[in-house]
Amino acid sequence: MSIILIVIVVATVLFSFKGFNDVSFFRKYEFHIGSIRAGEQIRMFSSGFLHADMGHLFFNMFTLYMFAPVVVNYFGDFSFLFIYMVSLVTGSLLTLLMHKNDYSYRAIGASGAVIGILYSAILIEPSMNLYLFFIPIPIPAYLFGIGYLLYSIYGMKAKNDNIGHTAHFGGAIGGYVITLLKEPSMFANNTYMVVLLAIPILILFALAKAGKL
């Protein structure tokens, strides 16, 4: 297993557990528009290592564990780390852009970075399947990825949790763009998947432009 992947998972688990048990630590490093606009940009990075609860943490780390090896095996450790970090940052940047005037907006989670890795892995292995605990048949990975983002739209509209749903899309954009820049042959060799994975991102921007988020 990739050493870089192990370091990311361990760091995220330790940081999250610290946040579970220390409210002041959690509040200091969560994504918070008012604090970021006041100059605390570190929150755009540190919030990606905090989670709402054990279920949130497990789901993100499990998803990362499932998809990261595909990216590591194809691009190597350094590029995997680069895609992960770029996706984390683009997730935060999109969140800041879409909620810049909502000074009370808060969010946490590695989901943006994880979705970036997920999108990268699907572009690399478009035929890959997932075997989920509660579903007895294999699920095409691209359906999981697209479904994840469509659920994120629901989460953005519902606004009933502290999870960074907007960051999912920013992360997806980061992983999608960096992977295609590193391997532009995918445009010709995997045109269908390149177009398909862009659909939920385009839906998000259409809804945002229409003022429906």
C-alpha atoms as a printed R data frame, in Angstrom:
    type eleno elety resid chain resno       x      y       z
1   ATOM     1    CA   MET     A     1   0.000  0.000   0.000
2   ATOM     2    CA   SER     A     2   1.145  3.577  -0.725
3   ATOM     3    CA   ILE     A     3   2.982  5.250   2.156
4   ATOM     4    CA   ILE     A     4   1.444  8.573   1.097
5   ATOM     5    CA   LEU     A     5  -2.049  7.086   1.344
6   ATOM     6    CA   ILE     A     6  -1.315  5.701   4.819
7   ATOM     7    CA   VAL     A     7   0.001  9.090   5.978
8   ATOM     8    CA   ILE     A     8  -3.114 10.886   4.683
9   ATOM     9    CA   VAL     A     9  -5.477  8.415   6.361
10  ATOM    10    CA   VAL     A    10  -3.604  8.438   9.682
11  ATOM    11    CA   ALA     A    11  -3.350 12.248   9.727
12  ATOM    12    CA   THR     A    12  -7.058 12.599   8.918
13  ATOM    13    CA   VAL     A    13  -8.096 10.098  11.588
14  ATOM    14    CA   LEU     A    14  -5.921 11.724  14.275
15  ATOM    15    CA   PHE     A    15  -7.026 15.260  13.369
16  ATOM    16    CA   SER     A    16 -10.678 14.209  13.266
17  ATOM    17    CA   PHE     A    17 -10.496 12.426  16.633
18  ATOM    18    CA   LYS     A    18  -8.926 15.531  18.143
19  ATOM    19    CA   GLY     A    19 -11.851 17.525  16.778
20  ATOM    20    CA   PHE     A    20 -14.396 15.037  18.148
21  ATOM    21    CA   ASN     A    21 -13.079 15.597  21.667
22  ATOM    22    CA   ASP     A    22 -12.052 19.255  21.577
23  ATOM    23    CA   VAL     A    23 -14.698 21.763  20.502
24  ATOM    24    CA   SER     A    24 -12.306 24.729  20.532
25  ATOM    25    CA   PHE     A    25  -9.896 22.840  18.243
26  ATOM    26    CA   PHE     A    26 -12.788 21.929  15.937
27  ATOM    27    CA   ARG     A    27 -13.993 25.539  15.758
28  ATOM    28    CA   LYS     A    28 -10.467 26.836  15.180
29  ATOM    29    CA   TYR     A    29  -9.807 24.692  12.106
30  ATOM    30    CA   GLU     A    30 -13.231 24.165  10.483
31  ATOM    31    CA   PHE     A    31 -14.162 25.911   7.245
32  ATOM    32    CA   HIS     A    32 -15.891 29.163   8.271
33  ATOM    33    CA   ILE     A    33 -16.524 31.912   5.747
34  ATOM    34    CA   GLY     A    34 -16.347 34.781   8.229
35  ATOM    35    CA   SER     A    35 -13.017 33.643   9.653
36  ATOM    36    CA   ILE     A    36 -11.528 32.911   6.216
37  ATOM    37    CA   ARG     A    37 -12.504 36.335   4.918
38  ATOM    38    CA   ALA     A    38 -10.924 37.796   8.054
39  ATOM    39    CA   GLY     A    39  -7.593 36.240   7.024
40  ATOM    40    CA   GLU     A    40  -7.619 32.681   8.408
41  ATOM    41    CA   GLN     A    41  -6.968 30.944   5.074
42  ATOM    42    CA   ILE     A    42  -5.474 27.900   6.836
43  ATOM    43    CA   ARG     A    43  -9.073 26.785   7.419
44  ATOM    44    CA   MET     A    44  -9.430 26.106   3.680
45  ATOM    45    CA   PHE     A    45  -6.857 23.338   4.121
46  ATOM    46    CA   SER     A    46  -7.308 22.188   7.725
47  ATOM    47    CA   SER     A    47 -11.081 21.682   7.369
48  ATOM    48    CA   GLY     A    48 -10.324 18.784   5.011
49  ATOM    49    CA   PHE     A    49  -8.934 16.824   7.959
50  ATOM    50    CA   LEU     A    50 -11.961 17.317  10.242
51  ATOM    51    CA   HIS     A    51 -15.165 15.257  10.221
52  ATOM    52    CA   ALA     A    52 -18.616 15.504  11.726
53  ATOM    53    CA   ASP     A    53 -18.675 12.029  13.295
54  ATOM    54    CA   MET     A    54 -17.352  8.482  12.962
55  ATOM    55    CA   GLY     A    55 -19.722  7.628  10.113
56  ATOM    56    CA   HIS     A    56 -18.605 10.655   8.100
57  ATOM    57    CA   LEU     A    57 -14.938  9.849   8.727
58  ATOM    58    CA   PHE     A    58 -15.318  6.152   7.901
59  ATOM    59    CA   PHE     A    59 -17.206  6.789   4.653
60  ATOM    60    CA   ASN     A    60 -14.595  9.223   3.381
61  ATOM    61    CA   MET     A    61 -11.603  7.081   4.342
62  ATOM    62    CA   PHE     A    62 -13.242  3.916   2.985
63  ATOM    63    CA   THR     A    63 -13.967  5.633  -0.335
64  ATOM    64    CA   LEU     A    64 -10.393  6.905  -0.481
65  ATOM    65    CA   TYR     A    65  -9.066  3.412   0.304
66  ATOM    66    CA   MET     A    66 -11.158  1.970  -2.546
67  ATOM    67    CA   PHE     A    67 -10.082  4.427  -5.237
68  ATOM    68    CA   ALA     A    68  -6.629  5.716  -4.269
69  ATOM    69    CA   PRO     A    69  -4.697  2.576  -5.397
70  ATOM    70    CA   VAL     A    70  -5.924  3.069  -8.968
71  ATOM    71    CA   VAL     A    71  -4.468  6.591  -9.065
72  ATOM    72    CA   VAL     A    72  -1.255  5.589  -7.251
73  ATOM    73    CA   ASN     A    73  -0.633  2.641  -9.575
74  ATOM    74    CA   TYR     A    74  -1.218  4.747 -12.680
75  ATOM    75    CA   PHE     A    75   0.444  8.063 -11.796
76  ATOM    76    CA   GLY     A    76   2.628  7.278  -8.759
77  ATOM    77    CA   ASP     A    77   2.672  8.567  -5.183
78  ATOM    78    CA   PHE     A    78   3.647 12.161  -5.925
79  ATOM    79    CA   SER     A    79   0.919 12.703  -8.515
80  ATOM    80    CA   PHE     A    80  -1.632 11.030  -6.242
81  ATOM    81    CA   LEU     A    81  -0.714 13.446  -3.443
82  ATOM    82    CA   PHE     A    82  -0.831 16.369  -5.876
83  ATOM    83    CA   ILE     A    83  -4.312 15.433  -7.129
84  ATOM    84    CA   TYR     A    84  -5.543 14.919  -3.550
85  ATOM    85    CA   MET     A    85  -4.277 18.300  -2.337
86  ATOM    86    CA   VAL     A    86  -5.397 20.204  -5.430
87  ATOM    87    CA   SER     A    87  -8.863 18.665  -5.080
88  ATOM    88    CA   LEU     A    88  -8.994 19.655  -1.401
89  ATOM    89    CA   VAL     A    89  -8.095 23.250  -2.267
90  ATOM    90    CA   THR     A    90 -10.417 23.535  -5.282
91  ATOM    91    CA   GLY     A    91 -13.209 22.178  -3.092
92  ATOM    92    CA   SER     A    92 -12.572 24.966  -0.583
93  ATOM    93    CA   LEU     A    93 -12.216 27.605  -3.302
94  ATOM    94    CA   LEU     A    94 -15.550 26.693  -4.901
95  ATOM    95    CA   THR     A    95 -17.200 26.723  -1.474
96  ATOM    96    CA   LEU     A    96 -15.755 30.152  -0.768
97  ATOM    97    CA   LEU     A    97 -16.947 31.408  -4.157
98  ATOM    98    CA   MET     A    98 -20.498 30.112  -3.784
99  ATOM    99    CA   HIS     A    99 -20.950 31.118  -0.129
100 ATOM   100    CA   LYS     A   100 -18.754 34.207   0.069
101 ATOM   101    CA   ASN     A   101 -21.527 36.412   1.428
102 ATOM   102    CA   ASP     A   102 -22.764 33.911   4.000
103 ATOM   103    CA   TYR     A   103 -20.390 34.769   6.839
104 ATOM   104    CA   SER     A   104 -21.876 32.104   9.126
105 ATOM   105    CA   TYR     A   105 -21.361 29.225   6.650
106 ATOM   106    CA   ARG     A   106 -19.403 26.324   8.165
107 ATOM   107    CA   ALA     A   107 -18.255 22.992   6.698
108 ATOM   108    CA   ILE     A   108 -15.798 20.177   7.302
109 ATOM   109    CA   GLY     A   109 -14.667 16.938   5.675
110 ATOM   110    CA   ALA     A   110 -12.189 15.348   3.281
111 ATOM   111    CA   SER     A   111 -14.953 14.719   0.766
112 ATOM   112    CA   GLY     A   112 -13.702 17.268  -1.773
113 ATOM   113    CA   ALA     A   113 -10.242 15.685  -1.909
114 ATOM   114    CA   VAL     A   114 -11.719 12.171  -1.904
115 ATOM   115    CA   ILE     A   115 -14.112 12.948  -4.757
116 ATOM   116    CA   GLY     A   116 -11.169 14.351  -6.718
117 ATOM   117    CA   ILE     A   117  -9.397 10.997  -6.340
118 ATOM   118    CA   LEU     A   118 -12.620  9.150  -7.163
119 ATOM   119    CA   TYR     A   119 -13.069 11.121 -10.409
120 ATOM   120    CA   SER     A   120  -9.425 10.583 -11.330
121 ATOM   121    CA   ALA     A   121  -9.722  6.826 -10.727
122 ATOM   122    CA   ILE     A   122 -12.880  6.542 -12.834
123 ATOM   123    CA   LEU     A   123 -11.185  8.328 -15.733
124 ATOM   124    CA   ILE     A   124  -8.258  5.920 -15.431
125 ATOM   125    CA   GLU     A   125 -10.402  2.766 -15.048
126 ATOM   126    CA   PRO     A   126 -13.855  3.587 -16.468
127 ATOM   127    CA   SER     A   127 -15.013 -0.037 -16.254
128 ATOM   128    CA   MET     A   128 -14.201 -0.520 -12.565
129 ATOM   129    CA   ASN     A   129 -16.908 -1.751 -10.209
130 ATOM   130    CA   LEU     A   130 -17.576 -1.353  -6.494
131 ATOM   131    CA   TYR     A   131 -18.847 -3.934  -4.050
132 ATOM   132    CA   LEU     A   132 -20.696 -2.187  -1.241
133 ATOM   133    CA   PHE     A   133 -21.663 -3.894   1.999
134 ATOM   134    CA   PHE     A   134 -25.394 -3.303   1.645
135 ATOM   135    CA   ILE     A   135 -25.720 -4.045  -2.102
136 ATOM   136    CA   PRO     A   136 -25.110 -7.670  -3.205
137 ATOM   137    CA   ILE     A   137 -24.257 -6.815  -6.830
138 ATOM   138    CA   PRO     A   138 -21.321 -4.860  -8.307
139 ATOM   139    CA   ILE     A   139 -21.982 -1.154  -8.858
140 ATOM   140    CA   PRO     A   140 -20.241  0.668 -11.742
141 ATOM   141    CA   ALA     A   141 -17.882  3.186 -10.158
142 ATOM   142    CA   TYR     A   142 -19.029  5.997 -12.435
143 ATOM   143    CA   LEU     A   143 -22.611  5.581 -11.169
144 ATOM   144    CA   PHE     A   144 -21.329  5.850  -7.607
145 ATOM   145    CA   GLY     A   145 -19.392  9.019  -8.457
146 ATOM   146    CA   ILE     A   146 -22.246 10.694 -10.301
147 ATOM   147    CA   GLY     A   147 -24.745  9.614  -7.642
148 ATOM   148    CA   TYR     A   148 -22.495 11.036  -4.921
149 ATOM   149    CA   LEU     A   149 -22.519 14.440  -6.588
150 ATOM   150    CA   LEU     A   150 -26.256 14.385  -7.246
151 ATOM   151    CA   TYR     A   151 -26.795 13.589  -3.554
152 ATOM   152    CA   SER     A   152 -24.503 16.526  -2.787
153 ATOM   153    CA   ILE     A   153 -26.876 18.822  -4.678
154 ATOM   154    CA   TYR     A   154 -29.647 17.598  -2.389
155 ATOM   155    CA   GLY     A   155 -27.421 18.249   0.627
156 ATOM   156    CA   MET     A   156 -26.683 21.776  -0.574
157 ATOM   157    CA   LYS     A   157 -30.394 22.503  -0.981
158 ATOM   158    CA   ALA     A   158 -31.415 20.862   2.319
159 ATOM   159    CA   LYS     A   159 -28.696 22.647   4.363
160 ATOM   160    CA   ASN     A   160 -29.341 20.345   7.321
161 ATOM   161    CA   ASP     A   161 -25.805 19.252   8.199
162 ATOM   162    CA   ASN     A   162 -22.250 20.557   8.586
163 ATOM   163    CA   ILE     A   163 -20.806 18.581   5.667
164 ATOM   164    CA   GLY     A   164 -19.116 20.505   2.824
165 ATOM   165    CA   HIS     A   165 -21.363 19.400  -0.039
166 ATOM   166    CA   THR     A   166 -20.224 22.269  -2.267
167 ATOM   167    CA   ALA     A   167 -16.640 21.096  -1.778
168 ATOM   168    CA   HIS     A   168 -17.566 17.776  -3.398
169 ATOM   169    CA   PHE     A   169 -17.999 19.561  -6.705
170 ATOM   170    CA   GLY     A   170 -14.863 21.656  -6.329
171 ATOM   171    CA   GLY     A   171 -12.928 18.487  -5.555
172 ATOM   172    CA   ALA     A   172 -14.446 16.665  -8.520
173 ATOM   173    CA   ILE     A   173 -13.424 19.545 -10.781
174 ATOM   174    CA   GLY     A   174  -9.871 19.468  -9.391
175 ATOM   175    CA   GLY     A   175  -9.436 15.708  -9.855
176 ATOM   176    CA   TYR     A   176 -11.126 15.781 -13.254
177 ATOM   177    CA   VAL     A   177  -9.058 18.649 -14.671
178 ATOM   178    CA   ILE     A   178  -5.665 17.560 -13.290
179 ATOM   179    CA   THR     A   179  -6.150 13.988 -14.528
180 ATOM   180    CA   LEU     A   180  -7.071 15.161 -18.025
181 ATOM   181    CA   LEU     A   181  -4.164 17.610 -18.097
182 ATOM   182    CA   LYS     A   182  -1.773 14.813 -17.132
183 ATOM   183    CA   GLU     A   183  -3.335 12.341 -19.585
184 ATOM   184    CA   PRO     A   184  -5.009 14.320 -22.416
185 ATOM   185    CA   SER     A   185  -5.299 11.153 -24.524
186 ATOM   186    CA   MET     A   186  -8.380 10.366 -22.408
187 ATOM   187    CA   PHE     A   187 -10.328 12.920 -24.420
188 ATOM   188    CA   ALA     A   188  -9.979 10.655 -27.460
189 ATOM   189    CA   ASN     A   189  -9.740  7.239 -25.815
190 ATOM   190    CA   ASN     A   190 -12.421  7.698 -23.179
191 ATOM   191    CA   THR     A   191 -14.676 10.424 -24.600
192 ATOM   192    CA   TYR     A   192 -17.910  8.941 -23.235
193 ATOM   193    CA   MET     A   193 -16.700  8.909 -19.621
194 ATOM   194    CA   VAL     A   194 -15.120 12.360 -19.914
195 ATOM   195    CA   VAL     A   195 -18.500 13.759 -20.996
196 ATOM   196    CA   LEU     A   196 -20.547 11.690 -18.535
197 ATOM   197    CA   LEU     A   197 -18.542 12.777 -15.491
198 ATOM   198    CA   ALA     A   198 -18.938 16.424 -16.486
199 ATOM   199    CA   ILE     A   199 -22.758 16.240 -16.348
200 ATOM   200    CA   PRO     A   200 -23.324 16.640 -12.562
201 ATOM   201    CA   ILE     A   201 -20.800 19.490 -12.480
202 ATOM   202    CA   LEU     A   202 -22.677 21.267 -15.271
203 ATOM   203    CA   ILE     A   203 -25.989 20.658 -13.462
204 ATOM   204    CA   LEU     A   204 -24.565 22.318 -10.351
205 ATOM   205    CA   PHE     A   205 -23.515 25.451 -12.211
206 ATOM   206    CA   ALA     A   206 -26.840 25.596 -14.067
207 ATOM   207    CA   LEU     A   207 -28.743 25.451 -10.769
208 ATOM   208    CA   ALA     A   208 -26.423 28.002  -9.182
209 ATOM   209    CA   LYS     A   209 -26.861 30.399 -12.101
210 ATOM   210    CA   ALA     A   210 -30.627 29.968 -11.890
211 ATOM   211    CA   GLY     A   211 -30.514 30.775  -8.175
212 ATOM   212    CA   LYS     A   212 -31.923 27.399  -7.145
213 ATOM   213    CA   LEU     A   213 -29.232 26.462  -4.607
